[in-house]
Amino acid sequence: MLYVLVKVLFSPVRKHWLTVYGAPKCVYVLDSLAGTMSEDTKTAVRTMSGKGTRVLCSKTCTQQTNGDDCGCFALAFATTVVLGGMLFF
């Protein structure tokens, strides 16, 4: 599948990095803390992705074990997507 969107975003509310990727009408959010997205983050994702886009948040991606590694995980997730690796959703 060809993804037209791959972004690493910073959530200022949670002070946390996320990876967003997808194709028209559906985007996936990979969150190494598997928390809930703030409304501001959801709005930012929908604004980037276009009106009517479905936003799905993964609960099964690899999770970090501390409070400091989210940036590394977000970059690793983005790299995996760009290189065509398998991300289980």
Backbone atoms as SQL, in Angstrom:
CREATE TABLE atoms (id INTEGER PRIMARY KEY, chain TEXT, resi INTEGER, resn TEXT, atom TEXT, x REAL, y REAL, z REAL);
INSERT INTO atoms VALUES
  (1, 'A', 1, 'MET', 'N', 0.842, -1.179, 0.000),
  (2, 'A', 1, 'MET', 'CA', 0.000, 0.000, 0.000),
  (3, 'A', 1, 'MET', 'C', 0.886, 1.242, 0.000),
  (4, 'A', 2, 'LEU', 'N', 0.533, 2.217, -0.768),
  (5, 'A', 2, 'LEU', 'CA', 1.255, 3.472, -0.818),
  (6, 'A', 2, 'LEU', 'C', 0.622, 4.441, 0.165),
  (7, 'A', 3, 'TYR', 'N', 1.418, 4.920, 1.117),
  (8, 'A', 3, 'TYR', 'CA', 0.923, 5.885, 2.086),
  (9, 'A', 3, 'TYR', 'C', 1.254, 7.280, 1.589),
  (10, 'A', 4, 'VAL', 'N', 0.294, 8.164, 1.670),
  (11, 'A', 4, 'VAL', 'CA', 0.512, 9.525, 1.219),
  (12, 'A', 4, 'VAL', 'C', 0.851, 10.453, 2.376),
  (13, 'A', 5, 'LEU', 'N', 0.779, 9.946, 3.589),
  (14, 'A', 5, 'LEU', 'CA', 1.046, 10.756, 4.763),
  (15, 'A', 5, 'LEU', 'C', 1.860, 9.940, 5.753),
  (16, 'A', 6, 'VAL', 'N', 3.016, 10.440, 6.122),
  (17, 'A', 6, 'VAL', 'CA', 3.797, 9.869, 7.218),
  (18, 'A', 6, 'VAL', 'C', 4.369, 11.060, 7.975),
  (19, 'A', 7, 'LYS', 'N', 3.922, 11.253, 9.209),
  (20, 'A', 7, 'LYS', 'CA', 4.340, 12.394, 10.018),
  (21, 'A', 7, 'LYS', 'C', 4.679, 11.945, 11.430),
  (22, 'A', 8, 'VAL', 'N', 5.652, 12.609, 12.010),
  (23, 'A', 8, 'VAL', 'CA', 5.939, 12.454, 13.434),
  (24, 'A', 8, 'VAL', 'C', 5.470, 13.758, 14.073),
  (25, 'A', 9, 'LEU', 'N', 4.505, 13.642, 14.975),
  (26, 'A', 9, 'LEU', 'CA', 3.883, 14.815, 15.593),
  (27, 'A', 9, 'LEU', 'C', 4.182, 14.893, 17.078),
  (28, 'A', 10, 'PHE', 'N', 4.263, 16.113, 17.589),
  (29, 'A', 10, 'PHE', 'CA', 4.421, 16.329, 19.023),
  (30, 'A', 10, 'PHE', 'C', 3.095, 16.777, 19.598),
  (31, 'A', 11, 'SER', 'N', 2.653, 16.101, 20.648),
  (32, 'A', 11, 'SER', 'CA', 1.423, 16.468, 21.337),
  (33, 'A', 11, 'SER', 'C', 1.796, 17.360, 22.523),
  (34, 'A', 12, 'PRO', 'N', 1.517, 18.666, 22.428),
  (35, 'A', 12, 'PRO', 'CA', 1.910, 19.557, 23.520),
  (36, 'A', 12, 'PRO', 'C', 1.158, 19.294, 24.817),
  (37, 'A', 13, 'VAL', 'N', -0.040, 18.756, 24.733),
  (38, 'A', 13, 'VAL', 'CA', -0.819, 18.470, 25.939),
  (39, 'A', 13, 'VAL', 'C', -0.164, 17.350, 26.743),
  (40, 'A', 14, 'ARG', 'N', 0.229, 16.279, 26.055),
  (41, 'A', 14, 'ARG', 'CA', 0.851, 15.129, 26.737),
  (42, 'A', 14, 'ARG', 'C', 2.370, 15.207, 26.760),
  (43, 'A', 15, 'LYS', 'N', 2.939, 16.206, 26.044),
  (44, 'A', 15, 'LYS', 'CA', 4.391, 16.317, 25.902),
  (45, 'A', 15, 'LYS', 'C', 4.956, 14.976, 25.426),
  (46, 'A', 16, 'HIS', 'N', 4.447, 14.568, 24.250),
  (47, 'A', 16, 'HIS', 'CA', 4.674, 13.208, 23.768),
  (48, 'A', 16, 'HIS', 'C', 4.700, 13.196, 22.245),
  (49, 'A', 17, 'TRP', 'N', 5.570, 12.359, 21.652),
  (50, 'A', 17, 'TRP', 'CA', 5.694, 12.210, 20.200),
  (51, 'A', 17, 'TRP', 'C', 4.861, 11.042, 19.696),
  (52, 'A', 18, 'LEU', 'N', 4.206, 11.221, 18.551),
  (53, 'A', 18, 'LEU', 'CA', 3.353, 10.204, 17.914),
  (54, 'A', 18, 'LEU', 'C', 3.728, 10.080, 16.443),
  (55, 'A', 19, 'THR', 'N', 3.445, 8.925, 15.858),
  (56, 'A', 19, 'THR', 'CA', 3.603, 8.740, 14.415),
  (57, 'A', 19, 'THR', 'C', 2.217, 8.609, 13.798),
  (58, 'A', 20, 'VAL', 'N', 2.003, 9.341, 12.722),
  (59, 'A', 20, 'VAL', 'CA', 0.730, 9.307, 11.999),
  (60, 'A', 20, 'VAL', 'C', 1.035, 8.909, 10.563),
  (61, 'A', 21, 'TYR', 'N', 0.304, 7.922, 10.048),
  (62, 'A', 21, 'TYR', 'CA', 0.492, 7.535, 8.644),
  (63, 'A', 21, 'TYR', 'C', -0.830, 7.076, 8.068),
  (64, 'A', 22, 'GLY', 'N', -0.955, 7.161, 6.757),
  (65, 'A', 22, 'GLY', 'CA', -2.182, 6.683, 6.144),
  (66, 'A', 22, 'GLY', 'C', -2.314, 7.071, 4.694),
  (67, 'A', 23, 'ALA', 'N', -3.452, 6.760, 4.186),
  (68, 'A', 23, 'ALA', 'CA', -3.817, 7.030, 2.806),
  (69, 'A', 23, 'ALA', 'C', -5.120, 7.838, 2.848),
  (70, 'A', 24, 'PRO', 'N', -5.610, 8.249, 1.704),
  (71, 'A', 24, 'PRO', 'CA', -6.853, 9.025, 1.714),
  (72, 'A', 24, 'PRO', 'C', -7.973, 8.333, 2.493),
  (73, 'A', 25, 'LYS', 'N', -8.614, 9.096, 3.329),
  (74, 'A', 25, 'LYS', 'CA', -9.800, 8.696, 4.106),
  (75, 'A', 25, 'LYS', 'C', -9.530, 7.842, 5.343),
  (76, 'A', 26, 'CYS', 'N', -8.273, 7.436, 5.612),
  (77, 'A', 26, 'CYS', 'CA', -7.997, 6.657, 6.821),
  (78, 'A', 26, 'CYS', 'C', -6.544, 6.847, 7.233),
  (79, 'A', 27, 'VAL', 'N', -6.313, 7.294, 8.464),
  (80, 'A', 27, 'VAL', 'CA', -4.964, 7.423, 8.983),
  (81, 'A', 27, 'VAL', 'C', -4.855, 6.646, 10.291),
  (82, 'A', 28, 'TYR', 'N', -3.646, 6.205, 10.582),
  (83, 'A', 28, 'TYR', 'CA', -3.351, 5.428, 11.771),
  (84, 'A', 28, 'TYR', 'C', -2.393, 6.212, 12.659),
  (85, 'A', 29, 'VAL', 'N', -2.616, 6.158, 13.951),
  (86, 'A', 29, 'VAL', 'CA', -1.745, 6.820, 14.905),
  (87, 'A', 29, 'VAL', 'C', -1.052, 5.738, 15.715),
  (88, 'A', 30, 'LEU', 'N', 0.282, 5.783, 15.729),
  (89, 'A', 30, 'LEU', 'CA', 1.077, 4.847, 16.512),
  (90, 'A', 30, 'LEU', 'C', 1.597, 5.596, 17.736),
  (91, 'A', 31, 'ASP', 'N', 1.245, 5.115, 18.906),
  (92, 'A', 31, 'ASP', 'CA', 1.548, 5.788, 20.162),
  (93, 'A', 31, 'ASP', 'C', 2.245, 4.797, 21.089),
  (94, 'A', 32, 'SER', 'N', 3.500, 5.054, 21.403),
  (95, 'A', 32, 'SER', 'CA', 4.267, 4.117, 22.228),
  (96, 'A', 32, 'SER', 'C', 3.845, 4.122, 23.689),
  (97, 'A', 33, 'LEU', 'N', 2.926, 5.003, 24.075),
  (98, 'A', 33, 'LEU', 'CA', 2.349, 4.982, 25.423),
  (99, 'A', 33, 'LEU', 'C', 0.910, 4.481, 25.411),
  (100, 'A', 34, 'ALA', 'N', 0.346, 4.293, 24.238),
  (101, 'A', 34, 'ALA', 'CA', -1.023, 3.776, 24.069),
  (102, 'A', 34, 'ALA', 'C', -2.031, 4.497, 24.940),
  (103, 'A', 35, 'GLY', 'N', -1.891, 5.804, 25.034),
  (104, 'A', 35, 'GLY', 'CA', -2.868, 6.595, 25.774),
  (105, 'A', 35, 'GLY', 'C', -3.976, 7.045, 24.860),
  (106, 'A', 36, 'THR', 'N', -4.796, 7.911, 25.372),
  (107, 'A', 36, 'THR', 'CA', -5.838, 8.468, 24.527),
  (108, 'A', 36, 'THR', 'C', -5.344, 9.788, 23.959),
  (109, 'A', 37, 'MET', 'N', -5.671, 10.042, 22.707),
  (110, 'A', 37, 'MET', 'CA', -5.263, 11.285, 22.073),
  (111, 'A', 37, 'MET', 'C', -6.103, 12.430, 22.602),
  (112, 'A', 38, 'SER', 'N', -5.465, 13.574, 22.807),
  (113, 'A', 38, 'SER', 'CA', -6.197, 14.767, 23.212),
  (114, 'A', 38, 'SER', 'C', -7.030, 15.258, 22.030),
  (115, 'A', 39, 'GLU', 'N', -8.019, 16.057, 22.315),
  (116, 'A', 39, 'GLU', 'CA', -8.849, 16.612, 21.242),
  (117, 'A', 39, 'GLU', 'C', -8.020, 17.501, 20.323),
  (118, 'A', 40, 'ASP', 'N', -7.035, 18.224, 20.886),
  (119, 'A', 40, 'ASP', 'CA', -6.158, 19.061, 20.062),
  (120, 'A', 40, 'ASP', 'C', -5.363, 18.214, 19.072),
  (121, 'A', 41, 'THR', 'N', -4.866, 17.061, 19.526),
  (122, 'A', 41, 'THR', 'CA', -4.095, 16.177, 18.652),
  (123, 'A', 41, 'THR', 'C', -4.995, 15.589, 17.574),
  (124, 'A', 42, 'LYS', 'N', -6.194, 15.148, 17.950),
  (125, 'A', 42, 'LYS', 'CA', -7.143, 14.620, 16.963),
  (126, 'A', 42, 'LYS', 'C', -7.470, 15.675, 15.910),
  (127, 'A', 43, 'THR', 'N', -7.668, 16.905, 16.353),
  (128, 'A', 43, 'THR', 'CA', -7.972, 17.991, 15.430),
  (129, 'A', 43, 'THR', 'C', -6.807, 18.228, 14.476),
  (130, 'A', 44, 'ALA', 'N', -5.580, 18.212, 14.998),
  (131, 'A', 44, 'ALA', 'CA', -4.390, 18.403, 14.156),
  (132, 'A', 44, 'ALA', 'C', -4.276, 17.292, 13.116),
  (133, 'A', 45, 'VAL', 'N', -4.523, 16.057, 13.537),
  (134, 'A', 45, 'VAL', 'CA', -4.445, 14.915, 12.611),
  (135, 'A', 45, 'VAL', 'C', -5.509, 15.044, 11.530),
  (136, 'A', 46, 'ARG', 'N', -6.717, 15.383, 11.916),
  (137, 'A', 46, 'ARG', 'CA', -7.801, 15.528, 10.931),
  (138, 'A', 46, 'ARG', 'C', -7.548, 16.696, 9.984),
  (139, 'A', 47, 'THR', 'N', -6.962, 17.782, 10.488),
  (140, 'A', 47, 'THR', 'CA', -6.648, 18.937, 9.648),
  (141, 'A', 47, 'THR', 'C', -5.621, 18.566, 8.588),
  (142, 'A', 48, 'MET', 'N', -4.580, 17.820, 8.995),
  (143, 'A', 48, 'MET', 'CA', -3.546, 17.386, 8.042),
  (144, 'A', 48, 'MET', 'C', -4.095, 16.405, 7.029),
  (145, 'A', 49, 'SER', 'N', -4.999, 15.536, 7.472),
  (146, 'A', 49, 'SER', 'CA', -5.449, 14.408, 6.659),
  (147, 'A', 49, 'SER', 'C', -6.607, 14.734, 5.733),
  (148, 'A', 50, 'GLY', 'N', -7.363, 15.742, 6.056),
  (149, 'A', 50, 'GLY', 'CA', -8.495, 16.108, 5.218),
  (150, 'A', 50, 'GLY', 'C', -9.831, 15.792, 5.865),
  (151, 'A', 51, 'LYS', 'N', -10.823, 16.527, 5.447),
  (152, 'A', 51, 'LYS', 'CA', -12.173, 16.388, 5.987),
  (153, 'A', 51, 'LYS', 'C', -12.710, 14.977, 5.749),
  (154, 'A', 52, 'GLY', 'N', -13.337, 14.417, 6.766),
  (155, 'A', 52, 'GLY', 'CA', -13.954, 13.106, 6.645),
  (156, 'A', 52, 'GLY', 'C', -12.989, 11.939, 6.799),
  (157, 'A', 53, 'THR', 'N', -11.752, 12.206, 7.198),
  (158, 'A', 53, 'THR', 'CA', -10.771, 11.136, 7.357),
  (159, 'A', 53, 'THR', 'C', -11.009, 10.396, 8.666),
  (160, 'A', 54, 'ARG', 'N', -10.962, 9.095, 8.598),
  (161, 'A', 54, 'ARG', 'CA', -11.098, 8.245, 9.777),
  (162, 'A', 54, 'ARG', 'C', -9.742, 8.152, 10.472),
  (163, 'A', 55, 'VAL', 'N', -9.701, 8.365, 11.795),
  (164, 'A', 55, 'VAL', 'CA', -8.461, 8.328, 12.568),
  (165, 'A', 55, 'VAL', 'C', -8.517, 7.131, 13.513),
  (166, 'A', 56, 'LEU', 'N', -7.577, 6.194, 13.335),
  (167, 'A', 56, 'LEU', 'CA', -7.508, 4.996, 14.171),
  (168, 'A', 56, 'LEU', 'C', -6.231, 5.030, 14.992),
  (169, 'A', 57, 'CYS', 'N', -6.328, 4.712, 16.277),
  (170, 'A', 57, 'CYS', 'CA', -5.164, 4.719, 17.161),
  (171, 'A', 57, 'CYS', 'C', -4.810, 3.284, 17.544),
  (172, 'A', 58, 'SER', 'N', -3.565, 2.896, 17.292),
  (173, 'A', 58, 'SER', 'CA', -3.116, 1.534, 17.575),
  (174, 'A', 58, 'SER', 'C', -2.986, 1.292, 19.070),
  (175, 'A', 59, 'LYS', 'N', -3.464, 0.164, 19.513),
  (176, 'A', 59, 'LYS', 'CA', -3.295, -0.268, 20.895),
  (177, 'A', 59, 'LYS', 'C', -2.277, -1.410, 20.976),
  (178, 'A', 60, 'THR', 'N', -1.734, -1.833, 19.810),
  (179, 'A', 60, 'THR', 'CA', -0.870, -3.015, 19.790),
  (180, 'A', 60, 'THR', 'C', 0.561, -2.746, 19.347),
  (181, 'A', 61, 'CYS', 'N', 0.917, -1.490, 19.072),
  (182, 'A', 61, 'CYS', 'CA', 2.298, -1.234, 18.653),
  (183, 'A', 61, 'CYS', 'C', 3.237, -1.380, 19.860),
  (184, 'A', 62, 'THR', 'N', 4.511, -1.489, 19.592),
  (185, 'A', 62, 'THR', 'CA', 5.505, -1.656, 20.644),
  (186, 'A', 62, 'THR', 'C', 5.417, -0.502, 21.633),
  (187, 'A', 63, 'GLN', 'N', 5.480, -0.839, 22.915),
  (188, 'A', 63, 'GLN', 'CA', 5.341, 0.165, 23.968),
  (189, 'A', 63, 'GLN', 'C', 6.671, 0.465, 24.650),
  (190, 'A', 64, 'GLN', 'N', 6.875, 1.734, 24.975),
  (191, 'A', 64, 'GLN', 'CA', 8.082, 2.123, 25.701),
  (192, 'A', 64, 'GLN', 'C', 7.922, 1.764, 27.176),
  (193, 'A', 65, 'THR', 'N', 9.046, 1.609, 27.872),
  (194, 'A', 65, 'THR', 'CA', 9.003, 1.205, 29.279),
  (195, 'A', 65, 'THR', 'C', 9.384, 2.337, 30.217),
  (196, 'A', 66, 'ASN', 'N', 9.578, 3.531, 29.670),
  (197, 'A', 66, 'ASN', 'CA', 9.889, 4.682, 30.519),
  (198, 'A', 66, 'ASN', 'C', 9.204, 5.916, 29.950),
  (199, 'A', 67, 'GLY', 'N', 9.477, 7.072, 30.522),
  (200, 'A', 67, 'GLY', 'CA', 8.824, 8.285, 30.073),
  (201, 'A', 67, 'GLY', 'C', 9.647, 9.132, 29.133),
  (202, 'A', 68, 'ASP', 'N', 10.766, 8.623, 28.654),
  (203, 'A', 68, 'ASP', 'CA', 11.688, 9.450, 27.883),
  (204, 'A', 68, 'ASP', 'C', 11.911, 9.025, 26.435),
  (205, 'A', 69, 'ASP', 'N', 11.483, 7.855, 26.034),
  (206, 'A', 69, 'ASP', 'CA', 11.857, 7.310, 24.724),
  (207, 'A', 69, 'ASP', 'C', 10.838, 7.502, 23.612),
  (208, 'A', 70, 'CYS', 'N', 9.796, 8.270, 23.824),
  (209, 'A', 70, 'CYS', 'CA', 8.730, 8.371, 22.821),
  (210, 'A', 70, 'CYS', 'C', 9.231, 8.895, 21.479),
  (211, 'A', 71, 'GLY', 'N', 10.177, 9.817, 21.480),
  (212, 'A', 71, 'GLY', 'CA', 10.714, 10.341, 20.217),
  (213, 'A', 71, 'GLY', 'C', 11.409, 9.272, 19.408),
  (214, 'A', 72, 'CYS', 'N', 12.197, 8.437, 20.087),
  (215, 'A', 72, 'CYS', 'CA', 12.888, 7.333, 19.407),
  (216, 'A', 72, 'CYS', 'C', 11.889, 6.343, 18.821),
  (217, 'A', 73, 'PHE', 'N', 10.852, 6.022, 19.582),
  (218, 'A', 73, 'PHE', 'CA', 9.826, 5.096, 19.097),
  (219, 'A', 73, 'PHE', 'C', 9.090, 5.697, 17.904),
  (220, 'A', 74, 'ALA', 'N', 8.732, 6.981, 17.989),
  (221, 'A', 74, 'ALA', 'CA', 8.008, 7.629, 16.892),
  (222, 'A', 74, 'ALA', 'C', 8.833, 7.604, 15.607),
  (223, 'A', 75, 'LEU', 'N', 10.132, 7.893, 15.714),
  (224, 'A', 75, 'LEU', 'CA', 10.998, 7.854, 14.524),
  (225, 'A', 75, 'LEU', 'C', 11.153, 6.430, 13.991),
  (226, 'A', 76, 'ALA', 'N', 11.260, 5.458, 14.886),
  (227, 'A', 76, 'ALA', 'CA', 11.371, 4.058, 14.456),
  (228, 'A', 76, 'ALA', 'C', 10.092, 3.604, 13.751),
  (229, 'A', 77, 'PHE', 'N', 8.929, 3.980, 14.287),
  (230, 'A', 77, 'PHE', 'CA', 7.661, 3.635, 13.638),
  (231, 'A', 77, 'PHE', 'C', 7.593, 4.256, 12.247),
  (232, 'A', 78, 'ALA', 'N', 7.960, 5.540, 12.128),
  (233, 'A', 78, 'ALA', 'CA', 7.912, 6.233, 10.833),
  (234, 'A', 78, 'ALA', 'C', 8.859, 5.577, 9.833),
  (235, 'A', 79, 'THR', 'N', 10.055, 5.232, 10.273),
  (236, 'A', 79, 'THR', 'CA', 11.029, 4.576, 9.404),
  (237, 'A', 79, 'THR', 'C', 10.496, 3.236, 8.914),
  (238, 'A', 80, 'THR', 'N', 9.871, 2.478, 9.807),
  (239, 'A', 80, 'THR', 'CA', 9.297, 1.181, 9.434),
  (240, 'A', 80, 'THR', 'C', 8.227, 1.356, 8.364),
  (241, 'A', 81, 'VAL', 'N', 7.358, 2.348, 8.530),
  (242, 'A', 81, 'VAL', 'CA', 6.303, 2.600, 7.551),
  (243, 'A', 81, 'VAL', 'C', 6.904, 2.985, 6.197),
  (244, 'A', 82, 'VAL', 'N', 7.862, 3.916, 6.202),
  (245, 'A', 82, 'VAL', 'CA', 8.460, 4.388, 4.951),
  (246, 'A', 82, 'VAL', 'C', 9.187, 3.269, 4.206),
  (247, 'A', 83, 'LEU', 'N', 9.835, 2.374, 4.953),
  (248, 'A', 83, 'LEU', 'CA', 10.568, 1.277, 4.328),
  (249, 'A', 83, 'LEU', 'C', 9.690, 0.070, 3.978),
  (250, 'A', 84, 'GLY', 'N', 8.391, 0.197, 4.268),
  (251, 'A', 84, 'GLY', 'CA', 7.452, -0.854, 3.870),
  (252, 'A', 84, 'GLY', 'C', 7.371, -2.011, 4.840),
  (253, 'A', 85, 'GLY', 'N', 7.817, -1.804, 6.064),
  (254, 'A', 85, 'GLY', 'CA', 7.761, -2.869, 7.068),
  (255, 'A', 85, 'GLY', 'C', 6.344, -3.138, 7.526),
  (256, 'A', 86, 'MET', 'N', 6.176, -4.254, 8.205),
  (257, 'A', 86, 'MET', 'CA', 4.872, -4.683, 8.675),
  (258, 'A', 86, 'MET', 'C', 4.580, -4.077, 10.047),
  (259, 'A', 87, 'LEU', 'N', 3.502, -3.333, 10.144),
  (260, 'A', 87, 'LEU', 'CA', 3.037, -2.805, 11.420),
  (261, 'A', 87, 'LEU', 'C', 1.693, -3.449, 11.708),
  (262, 'A', 88, 'PHE', 'N', 1.604, -4.176, 12.782),
  (263, 'A', 88, 'PHE', 'CA', 0.349, -4.827, 13.122),
  (264, 'A', 88, 'PHE', 'C', -0.560, -3.823, 13.787),
  (265, 'A', 89, 'PHE', 'N', -1.792, -3.779, 13.302),
  (266, 'A', 89, 'PHE', 'CA', -2.720, -2.792, 13.832),
  (267, 'A', 89, 'PHE', 'C', -3.887, -3.492, 14.469);
